[in-house]
Amino acid sequence: MNFRYPMTNWESLTVAQLKEECKSRGLSVGGKKADLVARLEEHTIPNDVLDAEIADEASPPNGRSIVGRVKQLPVSVLAVIGIMLIGTMGGALLYGDDVIEWIQGEPDYQLIEFDPTSARGYAQSLVDLGHPEWEGRMSGTIEEHNTADFIKGNFTSMGIPSTIEDFDVPMFVIDDEPELGICHAGDVGQTLPAFACGATDVNADFISFEHRSDFVLQGYSGSSFIRYVDDIDVVDLGTGNESADWTTGAGSVVLIHMTEETESNTALFKRASENDVEGLILINERQNCDELVSGDCIPYFKSVDISAIENIPIDMGFIMVSQSVGQTIIDNVINQDGRLQFMTYVENAGEATVKVPCGIIQGESDSLIIIGAHHDTVYMAQGAVDDSSGTATVLEMARQFGLIESQMGTPKHTIYFCTWGGEEEGLFGSRAWVDKHRNNLYDNLRLYINLDMNHVDVERNSGVTLFGNHNTDVSHIRGISEKFKQEYPELADRYNIQVRKLDDTDMPYNSDHAPFVYNIDEDESDGKQYGRAVVCYGSGSMEYHTYLDNMDRFNEESLAVSGIIYGSLVYYLAYGD
């Protein structure tokens, strides 16, 4: 861009004044008055004409944005006015954040306090609210509701006004503990197969499997009632992809080997239902193998995208088993005369109520900063990392900002601290909340911050990843991260901080930030606007979605990285210059 200054009547100025004007613009001060006037006129444009090259912020020519190039020019008040005029063309402030921050100078970031011991206490309290047998806080259950009440109560004790909202969402309900076993017929069953493995079958040989450690339900499983005496066929369909002959699974239990080539739960569940399968068993052969239990891959929970299935099968059980259990089924049932018993007691055609508690610090304006995490877990795990870690971080950040408000007064922005139910089954809590508050969010959302598994395992440590979809926010994160490295060098050395800028459409739809990015503006016809969000993910949590995601490996120190950096971002936006 060739930048020139607004028109002035240079002829009316004295030589001394003309030289001063040239000097302030970095121009030569030599020559007569006519030379000085000509020189200044060459660098002047009429007030009603703008000669500027507008560059796309995302893809600037030669890798340099308009603001970046303007920053290299001599600065004067008139130059700033010129940039603001360019920025406000068409009634919209282009590069507004960048220009304002350049005018203000380098940001003076202040790091907030964060107490890891306090965060651990919150996490332990959340874990203690889990199911008495299965330990989880599944969406829609009394455990999840008690958790939401606990969170709201903590906001109140911090002196932060709070709300709690209920949303009825599609949800499966587990009525009883599932069962899985194998039986080889005894004395009676050998001669009278109809009684094999029944109550009167003497010397029958049973193999029982442990729920949670050997097998787990999958999201939106239906109910199966397959007994030993039914002597149901078990059919091995390999990876279960489209090339497999699913028609051979009709009326049978289908076994699927879950490898890198295997498709999603949703695709498998849909194929099984379309082919009248009685039960579906996934054998885990691709995740956490030999890392949690030597020589085995233990089962974990995965859900199903029920919006992709027209008719959810209500009478087809769906489970995942460990690699060793899968091999035992093959050895004893498919390759021998063993019989399978497969019981699941799940209602999957209805709804359940999930909770969303929010603590609210009212600001000087309605502009919103929202900090969130999900407080539900998979049904059969404590969820110490996923996502008690994120929820505990939100609570500790809320406690810190309660103290900051008492000292600093009202923030510029209204700050929400929210936790979501229904995340594990389809982001239902955050999606419903965004839908309810869409108009307010469309008008006022400044930033959503998501903390999901922001925990770093001590041994399996590759650091934390911080990413967002707006240049200004990511620039702040980089700057605050540098300040963090200076003030907490030991933590920064232990936990590698990676900061990334993603395009709007590259933001993953895998956690509660997604509705804030994609669902606030759903009008594609008029140029969709994407909500601004930043996210943190940690590393090393191989226990994810398994019965081993408990407090044994919980590392509260690691939560301070995202808690301080993102908390300091909120502080800068709310209380900075």
N, C-alpha and C positions, 0 to 999 in steps of 0.2 A: 504494500500500500504506500502511495506517495502522499504524505500528510502535509497539508498547508493550513495556515492560520486564517482566522476570520478577517474580513476586509476592514481596514482602518484608513483614515485620511492621513497618509504618511506625510504629505506635503505641508501639513499644518504644524509638524513637529520641528524642533530645532535640530541642528546637527548632533549635538550632544545626546538629545533624546533618541534620535535615530540610531546612533552608535550603541546606546544602551539596549534598544530593542534588538539590534542585530546580535549583540553579545549574548543576550538571554536566549536567543534561538540557535546559538552555535554558528552564526554566520560571520563572514569577514567584516571587520569594521573599517577597512581602508577605503580610500576614495573620497570623491566629492559628495555633496548632498544628493545630487541626481543619481549617483551610483548607489548610495545607501537606499534611496527610495525604490529604485528599480529592483535591487536585491530583495527588499522586503515584499514588494508587490509580487515578485516571482513566487514567493512562498505564502501567498494569500489567496483565499477563495472568497467569492461573494457569500454573504451570510445565508442566502436562500438556496445555495447550491452545495451539495455534498458529493465530493469526489472520493469514493472509498471502495475498496475491494472487500466484500463480505466473504469470509471463509467459513467453511463448515467446521464446527468445533470438533466433530468426531474424526474428520479426515482433512486436516488443514494441508494446503500445498506445502511441499518440502518439509512436512512434519511440524510446522510452526503455526500456532493459532494466531488470530488477529491480535488478541491481547498480548500473547507472547512477543510478537513483533513490535507492538506499540511500546512495550516496556523498555525496549532498547533505545527509544527516542528521547531527546531532551524533554523534561517535564516542566510545564508551567500551568497556571490556572486555566489559561485559554485552551491549552491542549486537552486538559481534563474535560472541559466543557465540550470540546469537539468530539471526544470519545463518547461522552454521554449522549450527545446528539445522535451519533451513529448508532449507539446501543438502543435508543428509544424510537428508531424508525418503525413506523407501522403501529405504534402504540404498545409494543412489547419490548421489554428490556432484554436485549441479547447480551449474553456474557455478563449479566447483571452482577452475579455473585463475584465473578472474577474481577470485574472493574472496581466494585466497591472495596474488595479486600486489597487490591493494588493501591487504591487511593489511601486506604487506612495504613498500609505498610504491612510488614511481616506480622503474622498473628502471634500474640503472646499467650501461649498455651499454659494453663495451670493444671497440674495433675490432681485428681481427687484422691481421697483416702479410700482404702479398701481393706477390710479385715478378713483374711482367709479363714480364721478360726470361727468367726461368726457365720461365714458362708457354709462351712462344714456343719455347724450346728443346725442351720436351716435344712441342709440336705438330709441329715440324720433324722430330723423330725418328719420330713416328707416320707422317707423310707419306712419309718415306724407306722405310718398310716396305711400301709399296704394290706392286701388280703391276708387273713390269718393263716392260710395254707399255701396259696400260690404267690403271695408277696406283692403282686402288681396292684396298680391303681388304674384299672381299666376304665375307659370312658363309659359314662352312664351308670357306673356302679356306686354303691354307697361309699366305697373307698375314694373314688374320684370326687364325689360331692364333699366328703369330709376334708379332702385336701384343699378344695377351693375355699371352703369356710375357714380353714386354718390360715390360708394366704391372706384372705380379706381381714381376718383378725389381726394379723401382723401389721398390715397397713394401718389399721386403726390404732394399734399400740404405738406406732411410729408418729402418730399425730397427723397422718395423711388421710384425708377423706377418701372413702372407697365405695365402690358399687359391686354388685354381683348380678350377672345376667344369665338366664336360662335359655337354652336352645334345644329344641327337639330335632334330632338328626337321625338318619338311617344308621342302625347299629345292630350288631348281633349280641345275643344274651346267652351266657353259658349257664345252664341250669344245674349241671353236675359235672364231676370230674370224668374226663374221657378214660377209656380202657383200651388196652391193646395187648394181645397175647397169642401164643401158639400152643396147640395141643397135639400130641401123638396118641392115637387110640390105645386103650388098655385091653384087658382080657375080653370084656364084653364088646367093645367097639370093633375088635378084630373079626368077631363072628356076626355081630349085629350092627353094621355101620350106622344105622339110623340112631343108635344110642351112643355113638362114639363121642367121648369127651363129655358126656352128660353126667348127671349126679350119680348114676348107677354104674358107670364105667370103671371097673376095678383096675388099679395100677396104671391109669392114664398118666402120661408124662406132660407136664405143663411148663411153659416158659413165659414168664410175666415180664412186662416192660414198665419202667418207671416213667410216669407222666412228668414232664418238664425236663428231665435229664436225658431220657431215651426218645421221647416223642412229644410234640406240641401241636396244638390246634393251629390252623391257619385262618386268616381273616375271612369271615363270612362262610365258614364251614356250615353245612347243614347237619341234620341229625341222622346218624346211621345206627341201625340195631342189627348187627351181624354177629350171630352166635356161632360157637364151635359146631353145634349140631346142624347148622345150615350148610356146612361144607362148601362154602362159596369158592369159586375159582379166583385165583390171583394171576393177572396177566402182566407181563413185563413189556412195556412199550418203549424201552430205551429212554431217549431224551424227550419223547412225547411231542415232537414237532409235527408239522403238517404231513410229512411223508410217512408217519407212523399209521398203522392200520387201527384206528380208534374203534372201528366197528366190532373188532374182536373183544373189546372191553365191555360190551353191553351186558348188563346183569352181573358184572364181576367187579372185583376190586382191581384197580389199575395201579401199577407200580411205575414211577417215573424216576430216572436217574438225573439229578440236578447237577449239571456240569456247566461249563462256560457257554455251551451251545444251547442250553435249555432256555425256552422262552419264559415269559413272566407268569406269575400265579394266575393273573387274569386270563391269559390265553389258554392255559391248561384247564382252569376251572370251566371256562366256556366250552371247550371241546368235550370235556368229560360230561357236562350236562346235556350237550347236544347228542351224545351217543349213549345215553341212559346208563351211565356208569353208576355203580352202587356206592363206591368209595374210592378216594384218590389219596395215594401215599407218595410223597416226595422223599427221595433218599438224598440227604445232603452229601455231596461229593465235591463241593467247590469253595465253601467258606469256612474259615477258622480251623481248617484241617491241620491236625498235629500241633496246634498252637495253644489250645486250652486243655485238651485231653490227649495224652500221647497216643498216637496211632489211630485217632478217630476224628471225625467231623461231627460236632454235636448239633442238634436241631435248633432252629431259631424261628421266631415269628415273622411272617410276612403277611401283608394284607392283599385284598383284591379290590380293583377299581370297579365297584358295582355299577357305576354309570355306564360301563361298557357292556353290561350283560342285561339283556332284555328281561329274562325271567330267571331269577336266582333260584337254583335248585335247593329246596328246603329239606330234602331227605337224602343228601349225599354228604357223607363225612369227608373232611379234607384235613390231612395232617402232614407234618414233616417228621421224619425219623432220622436218627444218626446213621452214619455210614455203616457202623457195625450192626445196628439193628436191621438195616436194609439187607445186609448180606445174610443175616440170620433168617430172615423171611425167605430169601431166595433159596438158601440151603435146605430149609426145613419144610417149606410149603410148595414152592415151585418145583424143586428138584426131588422132594420126597413126598410123603403122604400126610404131612402135618396139616392141621386146620387152623384157620385164622379167626380170632374174635376181635371185632372192631366196633367199639361203641362210642358215639359222640352224642352229647345232649345239648344241642345248640338251636336256639331260635334266631333265624336270620332275616325274617321278612318284615320286621317292625322297626320301631324307633326307640330311642332312649334320650334322656335329657342330659346334656353336658353343660358345664358351668364355665363362666368367664368372669373372674374377679379382676378389678382394676383399682389401683390406687392413683389418685389424681391430685397433682399440685397445680392449682390454677395459676396461669400466667397473666401478664399484662395484656396479652392478645389471645385470640382463638387459634393461632398457629400451633400445630400439634407436633410434638415429638413423642413417639410411642416406643417403649422398650418392652420386648416380649419374649416369652419362652413357653413351652408346653408343660403342663403339670401332670398330664396323664402318662401312663407307661403301657407297654405291652402287658397282657393279662397275667403272665407267669414269671415276671421278674421284678425285682425291686426298682430297677431303672435308676440306679444311683448316678450313672453317667447320662443315660438317655431317659428323661432329661431333668433329673433332679439337680444336676450340675447347673444347667441354664436357669432353672427356676430359683435356685439358691442364689445365683449371681444377681438376678433381677431383684430379689428381696434385699440383698446387701446393698445394691445400688440405690434402692428406694430408701433404705435406712440412712445412707450417706446424704442423699438429697433432702431428706427431712431435716437433717442437721444443717445442711447448707442453707436451706430456705430460712431457718430460724436465725441464721447469722447474716445472710445477704439480702433477705427479703424476697419479694415476688420476682420470679424469672420472667424474661421477655416472652418465652413460649409457654404454653400449657404442656405439662409433662405427664404422660400416662405410663403406669407400670402395670402391664396386663399379663396374665397367664391363661393358657388356652387348654380346654378339654377337647377331646376328639381328634387330636393330631394323628395318632398312630393308625387310625382307620381311614383317613382321608382328609386331613386338615379341616375337619368339620366345624370346630369351634371358631377358629379364626375366620374361616370363610363366611360363617353365619354372622359373626360380629361385623365384618367388613360390609356385608350386604345390608345389615340394619343401619349402619352409620355411614353409608356410602356418600350421601350428599355432603355431610360435614367433612369427611375425609377428602373428597374431591376439591372442596374449597380451601381446606386448611392444613392438610398433611404436609409437614416440612420434612419429616424423616421417620422411618420405621427401623428399629434396631432389633435383630433377631439373634438369640443366644440358644443354639441347639447343639448339645454335646460340645460345648466350648472347653471341655476338660481335656487335659493331656496326661496320658499314662506316663509314669516315671521312667519305666524301662523302654517302652515302645514309643519313643518321643521323637517326632519329626516336627514339633512346633505347632503353631496356630496359623490358620489362614483367615485373613480379614478381607472381605471384598464388598464392593458396592457398585451401583449402576449410575453414579453421577460423578463427574470430574471433581467438583468442588469438595464433595464429601470424602472422596478417596484422597484428595490432596490433604485435607485435614487429618485423615487417619495416618498418612505418611508422616506428616509433621509431628503429630502427637506421639507416634511410635518412636521417632528420633528422640523426642524429649524423654520418653519412657526409658530408652536405652541409656541415656545420660544419668537419669536419677535412680534407675534400678539395673545397674550393669550385670549383676549376678543373675537376676531373673531373665534378662534379655539374652544372656549367654546360654542359659539352660533351655529356653523356649524360643526357637527360631520364629521370628515374626515375618510372615509373607503377606504383602498387601497387593491386591489385584483390582483392576477396574474391568468390569464386564459390561458389554452392551446390554441394553434393556432386555432384549429377547434371548440373551444368553443366561439370564438369571435362572437358576434351576427351580423347577416347580416341585420341591421335595421337602419343604418345611413351611412354617407359618409366615415367613416373609412373602411367600408367593401371592396370596390374595391381595396384599398391599401393593405389590408391583403390578399385577395383571388384572385384578378384578374391580378396582375402583372405577375405572373408565372402561366400559364394555362396548362403547360405540366405535366400531371399526370404520364406519363410513366417513367420519369427520376427522380422521387423523387421531388415532388412539394415543392417549397420554399414559405414561407408565409412572407409577408411584416410586418415590425415592426410598431406597432401603440399603442398609448395610448388614452384613451377616458375619458371624464367627463360627468356624468349625475347629475343633481340636484334633488330636491324633492318638492313635494307639489303642483304641477301645475295641479290642477283638471280642469282648464279652457282649457287645451290642446285641440286643434283642434275644439274649439267652438267659437262662436261670442264674448265670454267674455274674450278671451285671449288678453287683452288690457293693457294699461299702469297703470291702476288703482291699481293693486297689484304688480307692478314692483319693485323689490328689488335690486338695483344696488350694494349694499354692498356685497351681496352674490357672485357677479361675481369676486370679488377680490380673493376669495379662489383659484379657478382654474386658474385665470389669473396670480397670483403671483407664484403659485406652478409650473405650466407648463411653465410659462415664465422663471422662475429660472432654470428649467431643460434645456431649450434652451440656456440660458446664460452659464450654466456650460459646456454644450457640445461645445458651440461656442467660449467661452473665458476662460474656466477653464484650469487648468494645464493638 
